[in-house]
Amino acid sequence: MIQQPHRVQGLNNDEVAADWPAIDAPELAWLQKHYPQLQADSQLLWHSPRPMSAAAIVQSARGKLFIKRHHRLVRSAACLEEEHRFIQHLANHGVPVVTLLQGKDGHTAIEHGDWTYELHTIGEGADLYRDAPSWTLLTDIERARAAGRMLATLHRASASYQAPQRSTQLLVARDELIRAEDPIAILKADLPNRPGLARYLARIPWEQQLQRNVLPWHKGLAQRLQAEPQLWAHNDWHVSNLLWGTDQHANEVSTVLDFGLASPTSALFDLATAIERNAIAWLQLERGNDAVRIDIALALLEGYRQVLPLSAERVHLLADLLPMVHFDFALSEVEYFEGITGSTANADVAWQPFMLGHPQWFGSTPGQALLHALHEAA
């Protein structure tokens, strides 16, 4: 039988060849030597279609387990355990997260060759959006409110967590540039430490493009964000990273997944990200007003405020932050594609429709309607 190449979700909601090979039986056999939870007869059941790492569900004698593999240039074991410590803190404070599995050495991340691995339970609940790509709209109002409530619950637990900034810029959502008075100056100073990003930007008039298309939305934000406390946050609050209850609890979040983008940002950053991820169909903007679900955005905000109050001033800041919330992460994607996978074509997508196109959309009639509705909700 011919082995079919592993296919994953592309940046345009299409199916493309994977950058990283699928987790295979020899890898599983190696992991069985290091994780006592993996029995000798464990079987691979499913491979994730997500593009920036490789993941699989395996069936072991102790139940189903989730394996995720990263290239070491993206996540070392030490870097991966930064987010693992955050997950464990949330678990200790009542947030329903997956259980991280320790290897025989007592660590929750392990390196082997070019790869870094993590294992955990698959979480409780229905995975209703397992194959949904980012930017897939959340369409259920009650689930949007529940997602908002769970995000606030996570923030309430996170408030007591103290840890340094992540040790990487790659595929982590951060907000230093948004908080900076002069983001371009800070970025230029950091480019020697980010050769992949520097190589890409050297080819384009990036400063002029940011000044024209992006930074008008940044005006006044840095000063206003000084009063916004730094908080470790999920930073990728999309419905595909949530599991849901069953029967009478079908509209409640049962497990929170995927902390790969987690870092110290802020509560408003995380909530703005949730709105951006779930209420705007970025890959279908040609639908005009139908590409945005203002009711979903307001339901996320309403659910959040049911758990954690937000002043009118902070809701106004939330709305004004929304067009900039993608800024640091867009740069990290450009860096990843140019510097790690070697795909300038994908880096172009991260720069043009993502970095430059998102704020441009907020100047459109549908984008302005969303911002106006958020301001009105204050």
C-alpha positions, 0 to 999 in steps of 0.5 A: 500500500502506498503511504499518502503524504500527510495533509494539513490546513493551509493559510487560505483554508485549503488543504496542503502538504504538511511542513512536518511529517506525521507522527509515526509508529517508530516515534511511538515506539521510542516514546513508549520507552520514556512515558510509562503511560504508553503501553507496548500495544498503543495504536495511532488513531488520528493525526491533527490537520493543524499545520505548525506542529504535528499531533496525534491521538493514540489509544493506550491500555489506559485510554486515549492520549494526545501526543504533540511534536514540535521542531526544536527550533520552534520549541525546546523542552525548556521553552515548552515547559514554560507553558506547561507550568502555566497549565498546571497553575490553572489546573490547581486553581480549578480551570478545566485543562488537560492533564500533562503527562510526566516522562520517566525523568519527571519532565513534561517535555522531552527532546529527541533528535530534531524534535520536542514532544509533549503528552497529555490527556485528551480532555473531557467533552465533545470536540465539536470544532476539531477540524475547524481552522482558525478564523472559523466563526463561532455561530452559537450565541449561548456558546459564545457567552459560555466561552466568554465566561470561561475566559474570565474564569481563566483570567481570575485563576491566572491573576495569581500566576507570576512567571517571566516572559516567554523565552521565544518570539516564535509562534507566541502571542506577545504584546510588547510592541503594542505597549511600546510608544515607538513599535518600529524602534523596538522592532528594529533594535530586536531584528539582529536577534531575529534573522529570519524576520530581518531577512524578510523585512529587508526585501520590502518597505516595511516601515512605510507600510506599517506607518501607513496601514497599521500604526494609525490604529496604534495612536494613543494605545501605549499610554492607555495600556500602561494601566492595563495589568500584565497577565498570563493569558491563553492568547488563542481563544478560538472555539476549536480550542474548547471542548463542550459538555453533553446533554444539559451541559452542551452549551458549557465549556468542559475543557480548555486546550492548546496553550501554545501561544500563551504568554504574559499579555493582558486580559483585554488582549486575550478578550480582543483575540477571542473576538478576532478569532471567533467573530470575524471570517477573515478568509471570507471577507468578500461576504461583506457584512456577513463576514462579521458576527457582531452578536457573537462578539457582544456575547463573548463580552457579555459572558466575560463580564458575567464573571469579571466586571469591565469598566466602560473605560476598559471596554472602550480600550478593548475596542481600540485594541482590537485592530492592533491585537494581531501585531506581534503575532503576525511578525512571529508568523512571518519569522516562522515561515521565512526562518524555519519552514523556508516558505517566503510565500507563506510569509507573504500571506502572514505579512500582506492579508494578516499584518497589513490586511487586518487593520485595513478591514477595521476601516471598512463598513463592517469593521467600523460597525463591529468597533461601534457596537463594542464601544456602545456596549461600554 
